[in-house]
Amino acid sequence: MFVFVSFFVSILFKGPVGPIAIGQIAALIASLSICVTYSLLARKFDPEKSKKNYLLDMVLTMLIFAFIMFVINYFFVTPTYLMQKPTWYTNLPFAVDIQAFNQQYGSNISIPSFLSFMSPYGQAIFIIYFPFNFIKGIITGVVYYLVRPVEKRFKSKYLQEA
C-alpha cells in the first residue's frame, strides 16, 4: 500500500519525472519487486532467529530486483528516457552500446566475457544498471536490517494502543 501512496505523492509534489512519469513508474516497479520478493522469501524467516537467513534472503531479493530493473530498463524505461516519449527498445533510431557510452562520457568500460551472449544494447544496459541496482538494493537491505528493530518497537508500542 505504501508504495502506491509514495507513487502518487511523488507525482503530486514533484510532477512527472520523464515522459509519462516513467521515473515514478520505474520506482513503483522497483519497490513492488522488492516487497513481493522479500515477502515471499520472508515467510520462512524470523529476524531474531538467524542473521544468516536474512542475509541470504536479502541477497536473493536484491538479485531478483536488479534483474527486474534490468529487464524494464532494457525494454522500455531507457528507450523512453532517450527518446523523451514512450518508446520500445526496438524503435531506437541510434545504437546504444558500451562503445557509444565510452565515447559520450570519456570512460573506458569493457564488456565482461560472460555477457557475450547478449546484444551490444543488452550488454550496455546490463553493465550500466545491474551493478548499480544490486548495490543500491544491498545498502537498502542493510539499512532496513538496522532500522527494523526500531520499526518493530514502534509498531508494538503505538499501533497496538490504537
DSSP file (Angstrom, degrees, kcal/mol; ACC not computed):
  #  RESIDUE AA STRUCTURE BP1 BP2  ACC     N-H-->O    O-->H-N    N-H-->O    O-->H-N    TCO  KAPPA ALPHA  PHI   PSI    X-CA   Y-CA   Z-CA
    1    1 A M     >        0   0    0      0, 0.0     4,-1.9     0, 0.0     3,-0.5   0.000 360.0 360.0 360.0 -42.8    0.0    0.0    0.0
    2    2 A F  H  >  +     0   0    0      1,-0.2     4,-2.9     2,-0.2     5,-0.2   0.859 360.0  58.3 -60.8 -35.8    2.8    2.4    0.9
    3    3 A V  H  > S+     0   0    0      1,-0.2     4,-1.9     2,-0.2    -1,-0.2   0.864 107.1  47.2 -64.8 -34.8    4.4    2.0   -2.5
    4    4 A F  H  > S+     0   0    0     -3,-0.5     4,-2.3     2,-0.2    -1,-0.2   0.894 112.1  49.4 -72.3 -39.7    1.3    3.2   -4.2
    5    5 A V  H  X S+     0   0    0     -4,-1.9     4,-2.8     2,-0.2     5,-0.2   0.933 111.4  49.9 -62.0 -45.6    0.9    6.2   -1.9
    6    6 A S  H  X S+     0   0    0     -4,-2.9     4,-2.4     1,-0.2    -2,-0.2   0.895 108.8  53.6 -59.1 -41.4    4.6    7.1   -2.5
    7    7 A F  H  X S+     0   0    0     -4,-1.9     4,-1.9    -5,-0.2    -2,-0.2   0.940 113.5  40.7 -57.9 -50.9    4.0    6.8   -6.2
    8    8 A F  H  X S+     0   0    0     -4,-2.3     4,-2.4     2,-0.2    -2,-0.2   0.876 114.2  51.8 -71.0 -37.9    1.1    9.3   -6.2
    9    9 A V  H  X S+     0   0    0     -4,-2.8     4,-2.9     2,-0.2     5,-0.4   0.906 109.0  52.2 -64.0 -40.7    2.7   11.7   -3.7
   10   10 A S  H  X>S+     0   0    0     -4,-2.4     4,-2.6    -5,-0.2     5,-0.9   0.927 112.0  44.7 -61.3 -45.5    5.8   11.8   -5.8
   11   11 A I  H  X5S+     0   0    0     -4,-1.9     4,-0.8     3,-0.2    -1,-0.2   0.901 114.7  50.3 -65.0 -39.4    3.8   12.7   -8.9
   12   12 A L  H  <5S+     0   0    0     -4,-2.4    -2,-0.2    -5,-0.2    -1,-0.2   0.927 123.3  27.3 -65.1 -46.4    1.7   15.2   -6.9
   13   13 A F  H  <5S+     0   0    0     -4,-2.9    -2,-0.2    -5,-0.1    -3,-0.2   0.834 133.9  29.6 -91.4 -33.8    4.7   17.1   -5.4
   14   14 A K  H  <5S-     0   0    0     -4,-2.6    -3,-0.2    -5,-0.4    -2,-0.1   0.758  99.8-133.4 -91.7 -28.4    7.5   16.6   -7.9
   15   15 A G     << -     0   0    0     -5,-0.9    -1,-0.1    -4,-0.8    -3,-0.1  -0.211  52.7 -34.3  85.8 169.4    5.5   16.3  -11.0
   16   16 A P        -     0   0    0      0, 0.0     2,-0.8     0, 0.0     4,-0.1  -0.377  57.9-140.1 -64.5 134.7    6.1   13.5  -13.5
   17   17 A V  S    S-     0   0    0     -2,-0.1     6,-2.9     2,-0.1     7,-0.4  -0.867  70.9 -18.5 -96.3 111.8    9.7   12.5  -13.8
   18   18 A G  S >  S-     0   0    0     -2,-0.8     3,-1.5     3,-0.2     6,-0.1  -0.113 114.4 -28.4  80.6 175.2   10.4   12.0  -17.5
   19   19 A P  G >  S+     0   0    0      0, 0.0     3,-1.6     0, 0.0    66,-0.1  -0.381 134.8   2.1 -64.2 142.3    7.8   11.3  -20.2
   20   20 A I  G 3  S-     0   0    0      1,-0.3     5,-0.1     2,-0.1    -2,-0.1   0.744 125.0 -73.4  50.0  31.8    4.6    9.7  -18.9
   21   21 A A  G <> S+     0   0    0     -3,-1.5     4,-2.3     1,-0.1    -1,-0.3   0.872  80.0 162.9  56.1  40.2    6.1    9.8  -15.3
   22   22 A I  H <>  +     0   0    0     -3,-1.6     4,-2.5     1,-0.2    -4,-0.2   0.805  67.9  58.4 -62.9 -30.2    8.5    7.0  -16.3
   23   23 A G  H  > S+     0   0    0     -6,-2.9     4,-2.1     2,-0.2    -1,-0.2   0.930 110.0  42.0 -63.8 -45.4   10.7    7.7  -13.3
   24   24 A Q  H  > S+     0   0    0     -7,-0.4     4,-2.4    -3,-0.3    -2,-0.2   0.861 113.2  53.3 -70.3 -34.9    7.9    7.2  -10.9
   25   25 A I  H  X S+     0   0    0     -4,-2.3     4,-2.5     2,-0.2    -2,-0.2   0.929 110.3  47.3 -64.8 -43.9    6.7    4.1  -12.8
   26   26 A A  H  X S+     0   0    0     -4,-2.5     4,-2.5     1,-0.2    -2,-0.2   0.901 112.3  50.0 -63.4 -40.6   10.2    2.6  -12.6
   27   27 A A  H  X S+     0   0    0     -4,-2.1     4,-2.7     2,-0.2    -1,-0.2   0.890 110.2  50.9 -64.9 -38.7   10.4    3.4   -8.9
   28   28 A L  H  X S+     0   0    0     -4,-2.4     4,-2.7     2,-0.2    -2,-0.2   0.933 111.7  46.5 -63.3 -46.6    7.0    1.8   -8.3
   29   29 A I  H  X S+     0   0    0     -4,-2.5     4,-2.5     2,-0.2    -2,-0.2   0.904 112.9  51.2 -62.8 -41.0    8.0   -1.4  -10.2
   30   30 A A  H  X S+     0   0    0     -4,-2.5     4,-2.1     2,-0.2    -2,-0.2   0.945 112.3  45.3 -60.9 -49.0   11.3   -1.4   -8.2
   31   31 A S  H  X S+     0   0    0     -4,-2.7     4,-2.8     1,-0.2     5,-0.2   0.915 114.0  48.8 -62.8 -43.8    9.5   -1.1   -4.8
   32   32 A L  H  X S+     0   0    0     -4,-2.7     4,-2.8     1,-0.2     5,-0.3   0.894 109.1  52.9 -64.1 -39.0    6.9   -3.7   -5.7
   33   33 A S  H  X S+     0   0    0     -4,-2.5     4,-1.9    -5,-0.2     5,-0.3   0.905 113.0  44.2 -64.4 -39.5    9.6   -6.2   -6.9
   34   34 A I  H  X S+     0   0    0     -4,-2.1     4,-2.7    -5,-0.2     5,-0.3   0.947 116.0  46.7 -68.3 -48.1   11.5   -5.8   -3.6
   35   35 A C  H  X S+     0   0    0     -4,-2.8     4,-2.4     2,-0.2     5,-0.2   0.933 116.5  42.8 -61.2 -47.8    8.3   -6.0   -1.4
   36   36 A V  H  X S+     0   0    0     -4,-2.8     4,-2.1    -5,-0.2    -1,-0.2   0.943 117.3  45.4 -67.0 -47.7    6.8   -9.0   -3.2
   37   37 A T  H  X S+     0   0    0     -4,-1.9     4,-2.2    -5,-0.3     5,-0.2   0.943 116.0  45.6 -62.2 -47.9   10.1  -11.0   -3.5
   38   38 A Y  H  X S+     0   0    0     -4,-2.7     4,-3.2    -5,-0.3    -1,-0.2   0.909 111.6  51.7 -64.2 -41.1   11.1  -10.3    0.1
   39   39 A S  H  X S+     0   0    0     -4,-2.4     4,-0.7    -5,-0.3    -1,-0.2   0.883 110.1  49.6 -65.5 -35.5    7.7  -11.1    1.5
   40   40 A L  H  < S+     0   0    0     -4,-2.1     3,-0.4    -5,-0.2     4,-0.2   0.909 117.9  39.8 -66.2 -40.9    7.7  -14.4   -0.4
   41   41 A L  H >< S+     0   0    0     -4,-2.2     3,-1.1     1,-0.2    -2,-0.2   0.844 110.8  59.1 -74.5 -33.8   11.1  -15.3    1.0
   42   42 A A  H >< S+     0   0    0     -4,-3.2     3,-1.9     1,-0.2    -1,-0.2   0.587  79.0  86.8 -77.0 -10.0   10.4  -13.9    4.5
   43   43 A R  T 3< S+     0   0    0     -4,-0.7    -1,-0.2    -3,-0.4    -2,-0.1   0.837  99.2  38.7 -56.9 -30.5    7.5  -16.2    5.1
   44   44 A K  T <  S+     0   0    0     -3,-1.1     2,-0.4    -4,-0.2    -1,-0.3   0.375 104.2  94.6 -97.4   4.0   10.1  -18.7    6.4
   45   45 A F    <   -     0   0    0     -3,-1.9     3,-0.1    -4,-0.1    -3,-0.0  -0.834  48.2-171.5-110.5 131.8   12.2  -16.1    8.1
   46   46 A D    >>  -     0   0    0     -2,-0.4     3,-1.7     1,-0.1     4,-1.3  -0.972  18.4-149.3-114.5 112.5   12.2  -15.0   11.7
   47   47 A P  T 34 S+     0   0    0      0, 0.0    -1,-0.1     0, 0.0     7,-0.1   0.797  96.6  48.9 -56.9 -32.0   14.5  -11.9   12.0
   48   48 A E  T 34 S+     0   0    0      1,-0.2     3,-0.2    -3,-0.1    -3,-0.0   0.711 106.3  60.6 -78.1 -18.1   15.5  -12.7   15.6
   49   49 A K  T <4 S+     0   0    0     -3,-1.7     2,-0.3     1,-0.2    -1,-0.2   0.911 114.7   4.2 -78.5 -44.6   16.3  -16.3   14.7
   50   50 A S     X  -     0   0    0     -4,-1.3     4,-1.4     1,-0.1    -1,-0.2  -0.919  37.1-168.5-154.5 120.1   19.0  -16.0   12.1
   51   51 A K  H  > S+     0   0    0     -2,-0.3     4,-2.6     2,-0.2     5,-0.2   0.813  97.3  61.4 -70.5 -29.9   21.1  -13.2   10.6
   52   52 A K  H  > S+     0   0    0      2,-0.2     4,-2.4     1,-0.2     5,-0.2   0.916 103.0  48.7 -63.4 -43.8   22.3  -15.8    8.0
   53   53 A N  H  > S+     0   0    0      2,-0.2     4,-2.8     1,-0.2     5,-0.2   0.916 111.7  49.8 -61.6 -43.0   18.8  -16.3    6.7
   54   54 A Y  H  X S+     0   0    0     -4,-1.4     4,-2.9     2,-0.2    -2,-0.2   0.933 110.4  50.0 -61.8 -45.3   18.2  -12.6    6.5
   55   55 A L  H  X S+     0   0    0     -4,-2.6     4,-2.5     2,-0.2    -2,-0.2   0.920 113.0  45.9 -60.2 -45.3   21.4  -12.1    4.6
   56   56 A L  H  X S+     0   0    0     -4,-2.4     4,-2.5     2,-0.2     5,-0.2   0.931 114.6  47.4 -64.0 -46.0   20.6  -14.9    2.1
   57   57 A D  H  X S+     0   0    0     -4,-2.8     4,-2.6     1,-0.2    -2,-0.2   0.890 112.6  50.3 -62.2 -39.7   17.0  -13.6    1.6
   58   58 A M  H  X S+     0   0    0     -4,-2.9     4,-2.7    -5,-0.2     5,-0.2   0.937 111.4  47.0 -65.3 -46.6   18.3  -10.1    1.1
   59   59 A V  H  X S+     0   0    0     -4,-2.5     4,-2.2     2,-0.2    -2,-0.2   0.927 114.7  46.9 -62.6 -44.6   20.9  -11.1   -1.5
   60   60 A L  H  X S+     0   0    0     -4,-2.5     4,-2.3     2,-0.2    -1,-0.2   0.920 112.7  50.1 -62.4 -43.3   18.3  -13.2   -3.4
   61   61 A T  H  X S+     0   0    0     -4,-2.6     4,-2.7    -5,-0.2    -2,-0.2   0.920 112.3  46.7 -59.7 -44.5   15.8  -10.4   -3.2
   62   62 A M  H  X S+     0   0    0     -4,-2.7     4,-2.6     2,-0.2    -1,-0.2   0.818 109.6  53.3 -73.7 -29.4   18.2   -7.8   -4.5
   63   63 A L  H  X S+     0   0    0     -4,-2.2     4,-2.1    -5,-0.2    -1,-0.2   0.926 112.9  44.4 -65.4 -44.0   19.4  -10.1   -7.3
   64   64 A I  H  X S+     0   0    0     -4,-2.3     4,-2.7     2,-0.2    -2,-0.2   0.921 114.0  50.4 -65.2 -43.7   15.8  -10.5   -8.4
   65   65 A F  H  X S+     0   0    0     -4,-2.7     4,-2.5     1,-0.2    -2,-0.2   0.936 111.3  47.9 -58.0 -48.7   15.2   -6.8   -8.0
   66   66 A A  H  X S+     0   0    0     -4,-2.6     4,-2.1     1,-0.2    -1,-0.2   0.875 112.4  49.9 -63.3 -37.3   18.3   -5.9  -10.1
   67   67 A F  H  X S+     0   0    0     -4,-2.1     4,-2.4     2,-0.2    -1,-0.2   0.925 110.4  49.1 -67.2 -44.0   17.2   -8.4  -12.8
   68   68 A I  H  X S+     0   0    0     -4,-2.7     4,-2.5     1,-0.2     5,-0.2   0.913 112.0  49.1 -61.2 -42.0   13.7   -7.0  -13.0
   69   69 A M  H  X S+     0   0    0     -4,-2.5     4,-2.4     1,-0.2     5,-0.2   0.877 109.0  53.0 -66.4 -36.3   15.1   -3.5  -13.2
   70   70 A F  H  X S+     0   0    0     -4,-2.1     4,-2.6    -5,-0.2    -2,-0.2   0.940 110.4  48.4 -59.9 -46.5   17.5   -4.6  -16.0
   71   71 A V  H  X S+     0   0    0     -4,-2.4     4,-2.4     2,-0.2     5,-0.3   0.933 114.1  43.3 -63.2 -47.8   14.5   -6.1  -17.9
   72   72 A I  H  X>S+     0   0    0     -4,-2.5     5,-2.6     1,-0.2     4,-2.2   0.873 115.8  49.1 -70.3 -33.2   12.3   -3.0  -17.6
   73   73 A N  I  <>S+     0   0    0     -4,-2.4     5,-1.2    -5,-0.2    -1,-0.2   0.898 111.6  51.0 -67.2 -38.5   15.2   -0.7  -18.4
   74   74 A Y  I  <5S+     0   0    0     -4,-2.6    -2,-0.2    -5,-0.2    -1,-0.2   0.953 120.8  30.4 -61.4 -52.0   16.1   -2.8  -21.4
   75   75 A F  I  <5S-     0   0    0     -4,-2.4    14,-1.7    -5,-0.2    -2,-0.2   0.879 138.1 -11.3 -80.2 -39.2   12.7   -2.9  -23.0
   76   76 A F  I  X5S+     0   0    0     -4,-2.2     4,-2.2    -5,-0.3    11,-0.4   0.744 114.2  61.8-135.7 -46.9   11.0    0.4  -22.0
   77   77 A V  I  ><S+     0   0    0     -5,-2.6     4,-2.5     2,-0.2     5,-0.2   0.953 108.2  42.3 -65.5 -53.0   12.5    2.8  -19.4
   78   78 A T  H  ><S+     0   0    0     -5,-1.2     4,-2.9    -6,-0.2     5,-0.2   0.937 116.1  48.4 -62.0 -47.6   15.8    3.6  -21.1
   79   79 A P  H  > S+     0   0    0      0, 0.0     4,-2.4     0, 0.0     6,-0.3   0.895 111.4  51.8 -59.2 -36.6   14.3    4.0  -24.6
   80   80 A T  H  X>S+     0   0    0     -4,-2.2     4,-1.3     7,-0.3     5,-0.9   0.919 112.5  44.6 -66.1 -42.7   11.6    6.2  -23.2
   81   81 A Y  H  <5S+     0   0    0     -4,-2.5    -1,-0.2    -5,-0.2    -3,-0.2   0.929 114.7  49.1 -64.4 -44.0   14.1    8.5  -21.4
   82   82 A L  H  <5S+     0   0    0     -4,-2.9    -2,-0.2     1,-0.2    -1,-0.2   0.880 120.6  34.8 -64.3 -38.7   16.4    8.6  -24.5
   83   83 A M  H  <5S-     0   0    0     -4,-2.4    -1,-0.2     2,-0.3    -2,-0.2   0.555  99.7-132.6 -93.6  -9.1   13.5    9.4  -26.9
   84   84 A Q  T  <5S+     0   0    0     -4,-1.3    -3,-0.2    -5,-0.2    -4,-0.1   0.793  81.7  71.0  58.3  30.3   11.6   11.6  -24.4
   85   85 A K  S   <S-     0   0    0     -5,-0.9    -2,-0.3    -6,-0.3     2,-0.2  -0.949 106.2 -69.5-160.8 159.1    8.4    9.8  -25.4
   86   86 A P        +     0   0    0      0, 0.0     2,-0.4     0, 0.0    -9,-0.1  -0.372  68.0 164.9 -57.7 119.7    7.0    6.3  -24.8
   87   87 A T        -     0   0    0    -11,-0.4    -7,-0.3    -2,-0.2     2,-0.2  -0.998  34.5-133.9-143.4 140.7    9.3    4.1  -26.9
   88   88 A W    >   -     0   0    0     -2,-0.4     3,-2.1    -9,-0.1   -12,-0.2  -0.625  34.6-109.3 -89.7 154.5   10.0    0.4  -27.1
   89   89 A Y  G >  S+     0   0    0    -14,-1.7     3,-1.0     1,-0.3   -13,-0.1   0.764 116.0  59.8 -59.1 -28.1   13.7   -0.7  -27.3
   90   90 A T  G 3  S+     0   0    0      1,-0.2    -1,-0.3   -15,-0.2   -15,-0.0   0.606  96.9  62.9 -76.6  -9.6   13.3   -1.8  -31.0
   91   91 A N  G <   +     0   0    0     -3,-2.1    -1,-0.2     2,-0.0    -2,-0.2   0.292  68.1 123.6 -99.9  10.0   12.3    1.7  -32.0
   92   92 A L    <   -     0   0    0     -3,-1.0     4,-0.1     1,-0.1    -3,-0.0  -0.572  52.1-152.2 -71.5 128.8   15.6    3.5  -31.0
   93   93 A P  S    S+     0   0    0      0, 0.0     2,-0.3     0, 0.0    -1,-0.1   0.386  74.7  45.1 -84.4   6.8   17.0    5.3  -34.1
   94   94 A F  S    S-     0   0    0      2,-0.0     2,-0.3     0, 0.0    -2,-0.0  -0.934  92.0 -91.8-143.6 164.4   20.6    5.0  -32.9
   95   95 A A        -     0   0    0     -2,-0.3     2,-0.5     2,-0.0     0, 0.0  -0.599  28.0-164.8 -82.0 136.7   22.9    2.4  -31.4
   96   96 A V        +     0   0    0     -2,-0.3     2,-0.3    -4,-0.1    28,-0.3  -0.967  35.0 128.9-118.5 111.9   23.2    2.2  -27.7
   97   97 A D  S  > S-     0   0    0     -2,-0.5     4,-2.3    27,-0.1     5,-0.1  -0.917  71.1 -91.3-151.5 176.5   26.3    0.1  -26.7
   98   98 A I  H  > S+     0   0    0     22,-0.3     4,-3.4    -2,-0.3     5,-0.2   0.868 121.9  56.1 -65.7 -36.3   29.3    0.4  -24.4
   99   99 A Q  H  > S+     0   0    0      2,-0.2     4,-2.4     1,-0.2    -1,-0.2   0.921 109.6  46.2 -62.1 -41.9   31.4    1.9  -27.1
  100  100 A A  H  > S+     0   0    0      2,-0.2     4,-2.6     1,-0.2    -2,-0.2   0.909 114.0  49.2 -64.7 -41.3   28.9    4.8  -27.6
  101  101 A F  H  X S+     0   0    0     -4,-2.3     4,-2.5     2,-0.2     6,-0.4   0.936 111.8  48.3 -62.3 -47.4   28.7    5.2  -23.8
  102  102 A N  H  X>S+     0   0    0     -4,-3.4     4,-1.3     1,-0.2     5,-0.8   0.907 113.8  47.1 -59.6 -42.6   32.5    5.3  -23.5
  103  103 A Q  H  <5S+     0   0    0     -4,-2.4    -1,-0.2    -5,-0.2    -2,-0.2   0.917 113.8  47.3 -66.1 -43.4   32.7    7.8  -26.3
  104  104 A Q  H  <5S+     0   0    0     -4,-2.6    -2,-0.2     1,-0.2    -1,-0.2   0.891 125.9  27.4 -65.3 -40.9   30.0   10.0  -24.8
  105  105 A Y  H  <5S-     0   0    0     -4,-2.5    -1,-0.2    -5,-0.2    -2,-0.2   0.352 102.4-118.2-110.0   5.4   31.3   10.0  -21.3
  106  106 A G  T  <5 +     0   0    0     -4,-1.3    -3,-0.2    -5,-0.2    -4,-0.2   0.788  67.5 138.4  65.9  27.1   35.0    9.5  -21.8
  107  107 A S      < -     0   0    0     -5,-0.8    -1,-0.2    -6,-0.4    -2,-0.0  -0.414  52.3-141.8 -96.8 177.0   35.0    6.3  -19.9
  108  108 A N        +     0   0    0     -2,-0.1     2,-0.4    -3,-0.1    -9,-0.1  -0.370  34.9 161.2-136.4  55.3   36.8    3.0  -20.7
  109  109 A I        -     0   0    0    -11,-0.2     2,-0.3   -10,-0.0    -7,-0.1  -0.621  22.0-156.4 -80.9 132.0   34.3    0.3  -19.7
  110  110 A S        -     0   0    0     -2,-0.4    -2,-0.0   -11,-0.0    -1,-0.0  -0.718  20.1-110.2-106.3 162.2   35.0   -3.1  -21.2
  111  111 A I        -     0   0    0     -2,-0.3     5,-0.0     2,-0.0    13,-0.0  -0.800  29.8-128.1 -94.2 120.9   32.5   -5.9  -21.7
  112  112 A P    >   -     0   0    0      0, 0.0     3,-1.8     0, 0.0     4,-0.1  -0.363  19.9-121.6 -63.9 146.6   32.9   -8.9  -19.5
  113  113 A S  G >  S+     0   0    0      1,-0.3     3,-1.9     2,-0.2     4,-0.2   0.785 107.3  69.2 -63.4 -27.7   33.0  -12.2  -21.4
  114  114 A F  G 3  S+     0   0    0      1,-0.3     3,-0.3     2,-0.1    -1,-0.3   0.634  96.5  55.7 -68.3  -9.7   30.0  -13.7  -19.5
  115  115 A L  G X  S+     0   0    0     -3,-1.8     3,-1.9     1,-0.2    -1,-0.3   0.300  73.2 106.4 -99.2   8.6   27.9  -11.1  -21.3
  116  116 A S  T <  S+     0   0    0     -3,-1.9    -1,-0.2     1,-0.3    -2,-0.1   0.732  70.1  64.0 -63.4 -21.9   29.0  -12.2  -24.8
  117  117 A F  T 3  S+     0   0    0     -3,-0.3    -1,-0.3    -4,-0.2     2,-0.1   0.662  92.1  82.7 -74.7 -15.0   25.6  -13.9  -25.5
  118  118 A M  S <  S-     0   0    0     -3,-1.9    -3,-0.0     1,-0.1     0, 0.0  -0.479  87.5-104.7 -89.3 159.2   23.8  -10.5  -25.3
  119  119 A S     >  -     0   0    0     -2,-0.1     4,-2.6     1,-0.1     5,-0.2  -0.345  39.6-103.8 -68.9 161.0   23.4   -7.9  -28.0
  120  120 A P  H  > S+     0   0    0      0, 0.0     4,-2.2     0, 0.0   -22,-0.3   0.878 125.3  51.4 -56.1 -37.0   25.5   -4.8  -27.6
  121  121 A Y  H  > S+     0   0    0      2,-0.2     4,-2.5     1,-0.2     5,-0.2   0.936 110.0  48.2 -64.1 -46.6   22.5   -2.9  -26.4
  122  122 A G  H  > S+     0   0    0      1,-0.2     4,-2.6     2,-0.2    -1,-0.2   0.884 110.6  52.0 -61.4 -39.8   21.7   -5.6  -23.8
  123  123 A Q  H  X S+     0   0    0     -4,-2.6     4,-2.8     2,-0.2     5,-0.2   0.923 110.7  48.0 -61.9 -44.8   25.4   -5.5  -22.6
  124  124 A A  H  X S+     0   0    0     -4,-2.2     4,-2.4   -28,-0.3     5,-0.2   0.937 113.3  46.3 -62.8 -47.2   25.3   -1.7  -22.2
  125  125 A I  H  X>S+     0   0    0     -4,-2.5     4,-2.6     2,-0.2     5,-0.5   0.914 114.6  48.3 -63.1 -42.5   22.0   -1.8  -20.3
  126  126 A F  H  X5S+     0   0    0     -4,-2.6     4,-1.6    -5,-0.2    -2,-0.2   0.948 113.6  45.7 -62.8 -48.8   23.3   -4.7  -18.1
  127  127 A I  H  <5S+     0   0    0     -4,-2.8     5,-0.2     1,-0.2    -1,-0.2   0.872 118.1  43.4 -63.7 -37.6   26.6   -3.0  -17.3
  128  128 A I  H  <5S+     0   0    0     -4,-2.4     4,-0.3    -5,-0.2    -1,-0.2   0.914 128.4  21.4 -75.6 -43.1   25.0    0.4  -16.6
  129  129 A Y  H  X5S+     0   0    0     -4,-2.6     4,-2.8    -5,-0.2     5,-0.3   0.877 108.7  64.4 -99.1 -42.4   22.0   -0.7  -14.5
  130  130 A F  H  X<S+     0   0    0     -4,-1.6     4,-2.6    -5,-0.5     5,-0.2   0.922 106.6  41.4 -58.4 -52.9   22.5   -4.2  -12.9
  131  131 A P  H  > S+     0   0    0      0, 0.0     4,-2.6     0, 0.0     5,-0.3   0.918 116.1  51.3 -61.8 -40.4   25.5   -3.4  -10.6
  132  132 A F  H  > S+     0   0    0     -4,-0.3     4,-2.6    -5,-0.2     5,-0.2   0.948 113.8  42.9 -59.3 -50.1   24.0   -0.1   -9.6
  133  133 A N  H  X S+     0   0    0     -4,-2.8     4,-2.3     2,-0.2    -1,-0.2   0.883 114.3  50.7 -66.6 -38.3   20.6   -1.6   -8.7
  134  134 A F  H  X S+     0   0    0     -4,-2.6     4,-2.4    -5,-0.3    -2,-0.2   0.946 113.9  43.6 -65.0 -47.3   22.2   -4.6   -6.9
  135  135 A I  H  X S+     0   0    0     -4,-2.6     4,-2.5    -5,-0.2     5,-0.2   0.915 114.1  50.8 -64.8 -42.9   24.5   -2.4   -4.8
  136  136 A K  H  X S+     0   0    0     -4,-2.6     4,-2.3    -5,-0.3    -1,-0.2   0.907 111.2  49.8 -59.6 -41.1   21.7    0.1   -4.0
  137  137 A G  H  X S+     0   0    0     -4,-2.3     4,-2.5     2,-0.2    -2,-0.2   0.902 109.2  50.1 -65.1 -42.2   19.5   -2.9   -3.0
  138  138 A I  H  X S+     0   0    0     -4,-2.4     4,-2.3     2,-0.2    -2,-0.2   0.921 111.1  49.2 -63.5 -43.5   22.1   -4.3   -0.7
  139  139 A I  H  X S+     0   0    0     -4,-2.5     4,-2.5     1,-0.2    -1,-0.2   0.920 111.7  49.6 -61.1 -43.0   22.6   -1.0    1.0
  140  140 A T  H  X S+     0   0    0     -4,-2.3     4,-2.6    -5,-0.2    -2,-0.2   0.904 109.8  51.5 -61.3 -41.9   18.9   -0.7    1.4
  141  141 A G  H  X S+     0   0    0     -4,-2.5     4,-2.2     2,-0.2    -2,-0.2   0.877 110.2  48.5 -63.5 -39.0   18.7   -4.2    2.9
  142  142 A V  H  X S+     0   0    0     -4,-2.3     4,-1.9     2,-0.2    -2,-0.2   0.926 112.4  48.0 -67.4 -44.5   21.4   -3.3    5.4
  143  143 A V  H  X S+     0   0    0     -4,-2.5     4,-2.2     1,-0.2     5,-0.2   0.918 111.8  50.6 -61.9 -42.4   19.7   -0.1    6.4
  144  144 A Y  H  X S+     0   0    0     -4,-2.6     4,-2.4     1,-0.2    -1,-0.2   0.907 107.8  53.2 -61.5 -41.3   16.4   -2.0    6.7
  145  145 A Y  H  < S+     0   0    0     -4,-2.2    -1,-0.2     1,-0.2    -2,-0.2   0.885 112.6  44.6 -61.0 -38.5   18.0   -4.6    8.9
  146  146 A L  H  < S+     0   0    0     -4,-1.9     4,-0.3     1,-0.2    -1,-0.2   0.830 118.8  42.1 -74.4 -32.7   19.4   -1.9   11.2
  147  147 A V  H >X S+     0   0    0     -4,-2.2     4,-2.2    -5,-0.2     3,-0.7   0.715  92.6  84.4 -87.3 -22.9   16.0    0.0   11.3
  148  148 A R  H 3X S+     0   0    0     -4,-2.4     4,-2.8     1,-0.3     5,-0.2   0.853  86.1  54.0 -53.9 -42.9   13.7   -3.0   11.7
  149  149 A P  H 3> S+     0   0    0      0, 0.0     4,-2.2     0, 0.0    -1,-0.3   0.892 110.5  48.0 -60.4 -36.4   14.1   -3.3   15.5
  150  150 A V  H <> S+     0   0    0     -3,-0.7     4,-2.5    -4,-0.3    -2,-0.2   0.920 112.1  49.3 -67.0 -43.4   13.0    0.4   15.8
  151  151 A E  H  X S+     0   0    0     -4,-2.2     4,-2.7     1,-0.2    -1,-0.2   0.906 110.3  51.0 -60.5 -42.8   10.1   -0.2   13.5
  152  152 A K  H  X S+     0   0    0     -4,-2.8     4,-2.4     2,-0.2    -2,-0.2   0.909 111.1  47.3 -64.2 -43.1    9.1   -3.3   15.5
  153  153 A R  H  X S+     0   0    0     -4,-2.2     4,-2.4     2,-0.2     5,-0.2   0.911 112.1  50.8 -64.2 -41.9    9.1   -1.4   18.8
  154  154 A F  H  X>S+     0   0    0     -4,-2.5     4,-2.9     2,-0.2     5,-0.7   0.934 111.6  47.3 -60.9 -47.2    7.1    1.5   17.2
  155  155 A K  I  X>S+     0   0    0     -4,-2.7     4,-1.3     1,-0.2     5,-0.8   0.924 114.3  46.0 -61.5 -44.5    4.5   -0.9   15.9
  156  156 A S  I  <5S+     0   0    0     -4,-2.4     4,-0.2    -5,-0.2    -1,-0.2   0.862 119.5  40.8 -68.9 -33.6    4.2   -2.7   19.2
  157  157 A K  I  <5S+     0   0    0     -4,-2.4     4,-0.3    -5,-0.2    -2,-0.2   0.935 129.5  21.1 -80.8 -47.0    4.0    0.5   21.2
  158  158 A Y  I  X5S+     0   0    0     -4,-2.9     4,-0.8    -5,-0.2    -3,-0.2   0.801 121.0  50.4 -98.6 -30.9    1.8    2.7   19.1
  159  159 A L  I  <<S+     0   0    0     -4,-1.3    -3,-0.2    -5,-0.7    -4,-0.1   0.790 108.7  51.2 -83.2 -25.6   -0.2    0.5   16.8
  160  160 A Q  T  4<S+     0   0    0     -5,-0.8    -1,-0.2    -4,-0.2    -2,-0.1   0.734 106.3  56.2 -80.8 -21.3   -1.5   -1.8   19.4
  161  161 A E  T  4        0   0    0     -4,-0.3    -1,-0.2     1,-0.2    -2,-0.2   0.798 360.0 360.0 -76.0 -28.0   -2.7    1.1   21.6
  162  162 A A     <        0   0    0     -4,-0.8    -1,-0.2     0, 0.0    -2,-0.1   0.481 360.0 360.0 -73.9 360.0   -4.9    2.4   18.8
